Amino acid sequence: MIGQLRHTVTLGTDVFGNLQRMDNALEGLPIKEQTCREQLFNLQTQLETAKAEVQKPFPREAELNTQTARLEELNSLLNLDHKEPEIVDAEPDEDQRPPERRRPQLER
C-alpha cells in the first residue's frame, strides 16, 4: 500500500485473507503513529538533557590535566630508553640458533 509512506503486507493465496491482512495493517497505523510520537518525545528529551550536560564543566578537569602531563612525561622517559639493539656479530650464539628441522624419512 503506497500513499505518502509505503506499508508492506505479506499476501497469501486467499482473497478474503488478503483483504483482512490489509485491514489489519491499516488498523495498526494509529498504534504505530503513537509509538513513533512517544519515541520522538523521548529522543527530544534526551537531546535537551545532553545539551545541558555538555554545558556543565568537567568536575575533575584539574586532575585530568595533571595526569595527562604525567603520562606524557612517563612516555617520553620510556622512549629515551627505547633504542635499536646493536649487532655485534652476524652469527647468533649457539643457544640462540633455531633447532634443525627433522626431515621425514620416506620409504620407496
HELIX and SHEET records of a PDB file:
HELIX    1   1 VAL A   15  GLU A   27  1                                  13    
HELIX    2   2 LEU A   29  GLN A   55  1                                  27    
HELIX    3   3 GLU A   61  ASP A   81  1                                  21    
HELIX    4   4 GLU A   94  GLN A   96  5                                   3    
END                                                                             
